[in-house]
Amino acid sequence: MSVPPAGRVVVVGASAAGLAAAETLRREGHTGTITLIGDEPAAPYDRPPLSKEILSGAWSPDRLPLRAPADLGALDLDARYGCEAISVNVSEGTVLLADGTEVPYDGLIVATGVRPRLLPGTPAHVLRTLDDALALKDRLGPGRTLAVVGAGFLGAEAASVAAGLGTHVTLLEPAPVPLAHAVGEDVGRVLAQVHLDHGVDLRAGTGVSEVVPGGVRLDDGSVVEADTVLVAVGSRPNTEWLTGSGLTLEDGLVCDEFCAAAPGVYGAGDVARWHNPLFDTSMRIEHRTNAAEQGMAAARNLLGAQRPFAPVPYFWSDQYDLKIRAYGYLRGHDEMRIAEGSLKERKFTAIYRTGDRLTGVLSIGMPPKSTLAWRQSIALRARWQDAIGTTRSAEPAL
């Protein structure tokens, strides 16, 4: 089922994925009404800088908008910012908003993103919106103390910025090696040591049971004191408003390889769990690049293109003076090997095997071109044995 050129399309979610979908609809010749619904009052803005440039003060908020007002105006959108979608009736083709308004559609793109997971106890800071970033920024600086719960990429980025501003940071992570589930233990240990070298009190293998006034309580009952607490323990896809719609929900909106969740209903961005045929697995990717690419793919397929969405996912992270870049699907890998450089020097390119295939590449402190050839090999479904035949070294584990 495709939407006619003059049909009504509703895009729920006004961030990178939703905006990319709306732009693609217009670029592909859609002339009908496009209603863009966002629960934040602001027009679409970029989120990755929140934990980097905004938190550090390097950027002012006026640099965040994804498009200039004139460019948004040229899209001729029925933009409804500060509106929350609370349910959808798939059989009737309507989206119900919190103010009681029903918005009809011929095609629907769900791009509602995710929200931070919380911990029990006293309310703590999270980092998802501009308001979140500005509120946390005001709590950082010399003489301040910050406890960051969760040493994933978001928590690690925030910890590195806070430490750079002179804040005393305690970084708490339940896993024995931070980020090992995503990048492997050897790379995880390198990143952990970087925090220690910058004066962060990193405590791996330490669980937090709740946030308390003036800090956090650990699983062993002790308390880590801090002026400010940031909880960065993952996220939950925003799918509650879809409950009862008949759409399949399982850690996200479940979609097929075309990003379709049902006839005329497509998912895009952090909320979408789709079957990526390149890796022959279901995945939900919370990366900025994927959000934009999937928004475009969902829009094209809604208009009838019916092309599988089979990207090589990409993400990056800035921590202290390190630039981390990765392509592919690293989670659940069976083997990691250093293809170039040295773990000890913190300048290397690592490649990842899942089964008999090359499925990922990650670089730290290397030029961008160091990963591009590997990205191409991943896209071509290269066999691991063929890939490692081109490596310069096989550095042993630390």
C-alpha angles and dihedrals in degrees: 000000000000130000117250116242092257096038126123116259124190119198113193110200123050102209133093097307095043094047092047089052093050093048092048092051090056094042090052091054104263108158101177130096116296113196113196112196122192130172093213118078093229128086115253113302137177118265108191092073090058093080093038123026098017095045092048094046093240089122132040117222092254089075093062105075111109093216137020116253091251092055091050090048091053089061090064093220129176088229117192109182121178090030123122123210108220103178145356131217104207095184092054096034099235137131118209118215127207091252091060097258117140115212115199122215143184090196131022130201116193111208102150096139125202140295129218121270112241135214127227120262132031115018111262137189121277128185117227109101136044090253089054092052095047092048092051093044090059089059097055132089144078114335092021126114126212131188113202114197109205127031098213119124095284095047092043092051092049091047092051093050093046092049090049089056091055097260118145103238130198110192114199122196127171095207118084090235120029115242092000091133090060107032105015132259097277094054090040090056091051091053091045092054091052089061091049091049089056094053099260115147096230114189111186120187089034120128125201119215100186148344114254132185106286098011145338135301116230126218090258091058097253122124129231108208121221138155090225134023125205116194112207103161099134135278145270123228113245099242103125091101088060094057111124093017094109091244116130113253121189115147086326138355105312113230136172127240090284091055089250118145095177136341106306093002122103135175130217139176131004094345096056123092106191139167108257105204093197090068095022092230141103113255141170112204123199099195129120096231093051091050093058095042093048092047089057093045093049092050094050093048092047086058091051107269093124096195118153115248102232108156132164097237117233132197138166136195134193116211119169105310094337125106112202120195128178138177129191135019109309101169116106093014120165100211141014124201132182107238097179138005130008136293091211092055091045091232111108150117116230126194127203134215128205113180107323096329138091102241107164149019130194130184133191122192092354130120115264092251090066090076102035098082090048090050089055091050090051090051089051091052093243118196115243095237091054091047098050090050086075097050120112096210146003103215113200121243118276 
